[in-house]
């Protein structure tokens, strides 16, 4: 609290307003990087992709069998097969130099180049091999069981569009075009700064009055899952100079998150630094938990000052940070939601948007709330429901939408 | 085809039977590794976690304000405040050596250790500071705004169970207990072997009759997304010795996938090798696309011989491989599904379970099928519907379930 007065919150804004402000100040990623196509799954394509050539690029057998002149098979039947001379054999990946003449054929494997002179493939199931000859039991039309050179992709075709999220089939298209690497938008870069004298890094010794840093780890794992690159920095003292140094360090990041200024004084220092160096967007939200949240912008870096309580910090991350990060990454939000029945009555604070943790069992939502701030109240829950500011009471048996963690 | 006869498929089995066989032969992962907690998100916990100490571990202020003896505040009101002497100030992370006597209090920040002698905290909003004194406008009961030492986690409590998937709140619990690293089940290890003379690695030069390897990349990206570790090996010749060497190389893997023996001959070589070294589980499935699929087991390694066509290989991976990999990884399947209306009539082959790619727009599913094997028919689709073997026709307007890629 560094000598400051203990001031109450500045003007609280509504949850909807806070969300709108964060989203408005979230810019879609413009930086681009190149990655190996296997690593590009779930990444966002940064350029349109045009095919430089046809795929497969040549006429090929679509089935195992015999490459023939279709007309040589006309009138073939089970009782009166047509007999053709087998003049060769082509494996997939091969092209034959031989040309098929009247009454001739070549044994061919799926994917092999269709030999000159032939215009169809008779599938092996409709034939019987007899030494150098093969009996054809069924006629084929020209083009039967043959793939055209541009059957899959036509040269010049726009096969993928900028902004598409690369899933396995789309990565297959890049491979089909022989691309090893692909240009995608960079992941949002987030610097996490644990703050406060009370927190200690996990793995270190805990002294009287201290607790382990939880927020940096819940935030970093959430961000990683969301497609961002998060870095946990060393613990920052709740002093003006230390916070200024941290902000300087985050100059090139998309986000700087201060993950635990839990007391009024600490929050005020961060708000003062933001006002001095950039723009304070809001300070305090009418949301429960998560009221003491600060948002600002310095240069191109969004700054979030999170509440110190683990539950407040993490629910804020779900409802405010996640949508912003996904927009920044150009990815859809894709929260896993489900409509279930409320198993118990829930009272809520009028005037505050409440994030209420629940456990879901057999289609019913049970309150999973423990003491305010208890991480176990979230770890034992499956997700949360949101209760708008103007709702005071939710009755047992009513329908609620659970968002899963 | 290496000199072999072109044999038709051995006995085709139903799709349901193939799935049952693969799942029955899929063992849940037993190997364990230790990872940093931030990297543990979406991993599966390999041991129960018991709390070695209480969290927070001490009595602390739950709000900013003044630590008091509750009885000193009784009868305080807005018109008749109680005045207390402020004998000190405690920041979060600190413990005071001072003891509070009658008529005294200590200014305290959220999270700070409650000083001896006090039993409650008056929130700052209900006070007014007057030099060394503070006016208390509202009484508090003993324990008000105070967190107990085991408020969040009780020493000895089982906080997380073996088999739980670690989400951000659960990672928060590990951090709260001071754990830097955690034991999780290893990811399934998959060796991918591209096969066939016709395929070329992306980035290399394409000769006449060759095509770029698509299947290794669609498979690897799908597996990566599913939580497996996939390695793409060099292209394997479709010869007995080369396939035997590949299987030897995959001896310690959970899966060996041959991603493209497209011709009958190649499939037969793999099936022969499996029969010689282990057990052939099936060879050919009544599914469309994806019929020429081989499954076997050698030692503890599951072997899959995938069809060469990119669509056949990838749809098989979605419907057969993915459920097996998720079971192996001890993770839920979690496919994104949606019920939509069919926009056009679809005919299906009776006797074969069909995987039909569709594009979804405004709640309607449109066929996205192109030439058999065309990767673009999948890359332009949003997902697929499954048509059981005994269904011949799906009418426009009927409800279908789309599984998204």
Boltz contact constraints between the chains, C-beta under 6 A:
constraints:
  - contact:
      token1: [A, 1]
      token2: [B, 109]
      max_distance: 6.0
  - contact:
      token1: [A, 6]
      token2: [B, 64]
      max_distance: 6.0
  - contact:
      token1: [A, 6]
      token2: [B, 124]
      max_distance: 6.0
  - contact:
      token1: [A, 8]
      token2: [B, 125]
      max_distance: 6.0
  - contact:
      token1: [A, 37]
      token2: [B, 217]
      max_distance: 6.0
  - contact:
      token1: [A, 38]
      token2: [B, 217]
      max_distance: 6.0
  - contact:
      token1: [A, 38]
      token2: [B, 220]
      max_distance: 6.0
  - contact:
      token1: [A, 38]
      token2: [B, 221]
      max_distance: 6.0
  - contact:
      token1: [A, 41]
      token2: [B, 221]
      max_distance: 6.0
  - contact:
      token1: [A, 41]
      token2: [B, 224]
      max_distance: 6.0
  - contact:
      token1: [A, 41]
      token2: [B, 225]
      max_distance: 6.0
  - contact:
      token1: [A, 56]
      token2: [B, 211]
      max_distance: 6.0
  - contact:
      token1: [A, 64]
      token2: [B, 6]
      max_distance: 6.0
  - contact:
      token1: [A, 64]
      token2: [B, 263]
      max_distance: 6.0
  - contact:
      token1: [A, 64]
      token2: [B, 264]
      max_distance: 6.0
  - contact:
      token1: [A, 91]
      token2: [B, 197]
      max_distance: 6.0
  - contact:
      token1: [A, 92]
      token2: [B, 196]
      max_distance: 6.0
  - contact:
      token1: [A, 92]
      token2: [B, 198]
      max_distance: 6.0
  - contact:
      token1: [A, 92]
      token2: [B, 262]
      max_distance: 6.0
  - contact:
      token1: [A, 92]
      token2: [B, 263]
      max_distance: 6.0
  - contact:
      token1: [A, 93]
      token2: [B, 197]
      max_distance: 6.0
  - contact:
      token1: [A, 93]
      token2: [B, 198]
      max_distance: 6.0
  - contact:
      token1: [A, 93]
      token2: [B, 209]
      max_distance: 6.0
  - contact:
      token1: [A, 93]
      token2: [B, 210]
      max_distance: 6.0
  - contact:
      token1: [A, 94]
      token2: [B, 209]
      max_distance: 6.0
  - contact:
      token1: [A, 95]
      token2: [B, 208]
      max_distance: 6.0
  - contact:
      token1: [A, 95]
      token2: [B, 209]
      max_distance: 6.0
  - contact:
      token1: [A, 109]
      token2: [B, 1]
      max_distance: 6.0
  - contact:
      token1: [A, 109]
      token2: [B, 263]
      max_distance: 6.0
  - contact:
      token1: [A, 110]
      token2: [B, 262]
      max_distance: 6.0
  - contact:
      token1: [A, 110]
      token2: [B, 263]
      max_distance: 6.0
  - contact:
      token1: [A, 111]
      token2: [B, 198]
      max_distance: 6.0
  - contact:
      token1: [A, 111]
      token2: [B, 262]
      max_distance: 6.0
  - contact:
      token1: [A, 113]
      token2: [B, 209]
      max_distance: 6.0
  - contact:
      token1: [A, 124]
      token2: [B, 6]
      max_distance: 6.0
  - contact:
      token1: [A, 125]
      token2: [B, 8]
      max_distance: 6.0
  - contact:
      token1: [A, 151]
      token2: [B, 371]
      max_distance: 6.0
  - contact:
      token1: [A, 152]
      token2: [B, 374]
      max_distance: 6.0
  - contact:
      token1: [A, 152]
      token2: [B, 376]
      max_distance: 6.0
  - contact:
      token1: [A, 153]
      token2: [B, 376]
      max_distance: 6.0
  - contact:
      token1: [A, 167]
      token2: [B, 405]
      max_distance: 6.0
  - contact:
      token1: [A, 168]
      token2: [B, 218]
      max_distance: 6.0
  - contact:
      token1: [A, 168]
      token2: [B, 221]
      max_distance: 6.0
  - contact:
      token1: [A, 168]
      token2: [B, 222]
      max_distance: 6.0
  - contact:
      token1: [A, 169]
      token2: [B, 378]
      max_distance: 6.0
  - contact:
      token1: [A, 169]
      token2: [B, 379]
      max_distance: 6.0
  - contact:
      token1: [A, 169]
      token2: [B, 405]
      max_distance: 6.0
  - contact:
      token1: [A, 170]
      token2: [B, 379]
      max_distance: 6.0
  - contact:
      token1: [A, 171]
      token2: [B, 217]
      max_distance: 6.0
  - contact:
      token1: [A, 171]
      token2: [B, 221]
      max_distance: 6.0
  - contact:
      token1: [A, 172]
      token2: [B, 214]
      max_distance: 6.0
  - contact:
      token1: [A, 172]
      token2: [B, 218]
      max_distance: 6.0
  - contact:
      token1: [A, 172]
      token2: [B, 310]
      max_distance: 6.0
  - contact:
      token1: [A, 172]
      token2: [B, 375]
      max_distance: 6.0
  - contact:
      token1: [A, 173]
      token2: [B, 375]
      max_distance: 6.0
  - contact:
      token1: [A, 173]
      token2: [B, 379]
      max_distance: 6.0
  - contact:
      token1: [A, 175]
      token2: [B, 202]
      max_distance: 6.0
  - contact:
      token1: [A, 175]
      token2: [B, 212]
      max_distance: 6.0
  - contact:
      token1: [A, 175]
      token2: [B, 214]
      max_distance: 6.0
  - contact:
      token1: [A, 175]
      token2: [B, 217]
      max_distance: 6.0
  - contact:
      token1: [A, 176]
      token2: [B, 212]
      max_distance: 6.0
  - contact:
      token1: [A, 176]
      token2: [B, 214]
      max_distance: 6.0
  - contact:
      token1: [A, 176]
      token2: [B, 375]
      max_distance: 6.0
  - contact:
      token1: [A, 178]
      token2: [B, 202]
      max_distance: 6.0
  - contact:
      token1: [A, 178]
      token2: [B, 212]
      max_distance: 6.0
  - contact:
      token1: [A, 179]
      token2: [B, 202]
      max_distance: 6.0
  - contact:
      token1: [A, 180]
      token2: [B, 202]
      max_distance: 6.0
  - contact:
      token1: [A, 180]
      token2: [B, 203]
      max_distance: 6.0
  - contact:
      token1: [A, 196]
      token2: [B, 92]
      max_distance: 6.0
  - contact:
      token1: [A, 197]
      token2: [B, 91]
      max_distance: 6.0
  - contact:
      token1: [A, 197]
      token2: [B, 93]
      max_distance: 6.0
  - contact:
      token1: [A, 198]
      token2: [B, 92]
      max_distance: 6.0
  - contact:
      token1: [A, 198]
      token2: [B, 93]
      max_distance: 6.0
  - contact:
      token1: [A, 198]
      token2: [B, 111]
      max_distance: 6.0
  - contact:
      token1: [A, 202]
      token2: [B, 175]
      max_distance: 6.0
  - contact:
      token1: [A, 202]
      token2: [B, 178]
      max_distance: 6.0
  - contact:
      token1: [A, 202]
      token2: [B, 179]
      max_distance: 6.0
  - contact:
      token1: [A, 202]
      token2: [B, 180]
      max_distance: 6.0
  - contact:
      token1: [A, 203]
      token2: [B, 180]
      max_distance: 6.0
  - contact:
      token1: [A, 208]
      token2: [B, 95]
      max_distance: 6.0
  - contact:
      token1: [A, 209]
      token2: [B, 93]
      max_distance: 6.0
  - contact:
      token1: [A, 209]
      token2: [B, 94]
      max_distance: 6.0
  - contact:
      token1: [A, 209]
      token2: [B, 95]
      max_distance: 6.0
  - contact:
      token1: [A, 209]
      token2: [B, 113]
      max_distance: 6.0
  - contact:
      token1: [A, 210]
      token2: [B, 93]
      max_distance: 6.0
  - contact:
      token1: [A, 211]
      token2: [B, 56]
      max_distance: 6.0
  - contact:
      token1: [A, 212]
      token2: [B, 175]
      max_distance: 6.0
  - contact:
      token1: [A, 212]
      token2: [B, 176]
      max_distance: 6.0
  - contact:
      token1: [A, 212]
      token2: [B, 178]
      max_distance: 6.0
  - contact:
      token1: [A, 214]
      token2: [B, 172]
      max_distance: 6.0
  - contact:
      token1: [A, 214]
      token2: [B, 175]
      max_distance: 6.0
  - contact:
      token1: [A, 214]
      token2: [B, 176]
      max_distance: 6.0
  - contact:
      token1: [A, 217]
      token2: [B, 37]
      max_distance: 6.0
  - contact:
      token1: [A, 217]
      token2: [B, 38]
      max_distance: 6.0
  - contact:
      token1: [A, 217]
      token2: [B, 171]
      max_distance: 6.0
  - contact:
      token1: [A, 217]
      token2: [B, 175]
      max_distance: 6.0
  - contact:
      token1: [A, 218]
      token2: [B, 168]
      max_distance: 6.0
  - contact:
      token1: [A, 218]
      token2: [B, 172]
      max_distance: 6.0
  - contact:
      token1: [A, 220]
      token2: [B, 38]
      max_distance: 6.0
  - contact:
      token1: [A, 221]
      token2: [B, 38]
      max_distance: 6.0
  - contact:
      token1: [A, 221]
      token2: [B, 41]
      max_distance: 6.0
  - contact:
      token1: [A, 221]
      token2: [B, 168]
      max_distance: 6.0
  - contact:
      token1: [A, 221]
      token2: [B, 171]
      max_distance: 6.0
  - contact:
      token1: [A, 222]
      token2: [B, 168]
      max_distance: 6.0
  - contact:
      token1: [A, 224]
      token2: [B, 41]
      max_distance: 6.0
  - contact:
      token1: [A, 225]
      token2: [B, 41]
      max_distance: 6.0
  - contact:
      token1: [A, 262]
      token2: [B, 92]
      max_distance: 6.0
  - contact:
      token1: [A, 262]
      token2: [B, 110]
      max_distance: 6.0
  - contact:
      token1: [A, 262]
      token2: [B, 111]
      max_distance: 6.0
  - contact:
      token1: [A, 263]
      token2: [B, 64]
      max_distance: 6.0
  - contact:
      token1: [A, 263]
      token2: [B, 92]
      max_distance: 6.0
  - contact:
      token1: [A, 263]
      token2: [B, 109]
      max_distance: 6.0
  - contact:
      token1: [A, 263]
      token2: [B, 110]
      max_distance: 6.0
  - contact:
      token1: [A, 264]
      token2: [B, 64]
      max_distance: 6.0
  - contact:
      token1: [A, 310]
      token2: [B, 172]
      max_distance: 6.0
  - contact:
      token1: [A, 371]
      token2: [B, 151]
      max_distance: 6.0
  - contact:
      token1: [A, 374]
      token2: [B, 152]
      max_distance: 6.0
  - contact:
      token1: [A, 375]
      token2: [B, 172]
      max_distance: 6.0
  - contact:
      token1: [A, 375]
      token2: [B, 173]
      max_distance: 6.0
  - contact:
      token1: [A, 375]
      token2: [B, 176]
      max_distance: 6.0
  - contact:
      token1: [A, 376]
      token2: [B, 152]
      max_distance: 6.0
  - contact:
      token1: [A, 376]
      token2: [B, 153]
      max_distance: 6.0
  - contact:
      token1: [A, 378]
      token2: [B, 169]
      max_distance: 6.0
  - contact:
      token1: [A, 379]
      token2: [B, 169]
      max_distance: 6.0
  - contact:
      token1: [A, 379]
      token2: [B, 170]
      max_distance: 6.0
  - contact:
      token1: [A, 379]
      token2: [B, 173]
      max_distance: 6.0
  - contact:
      token1: [A, 405]
      token2: [B, 167]
      max_distance: 6.0
  - contact:
      token1: [A, 405]
      token2: [B, 169]
      max_distance: 6.0
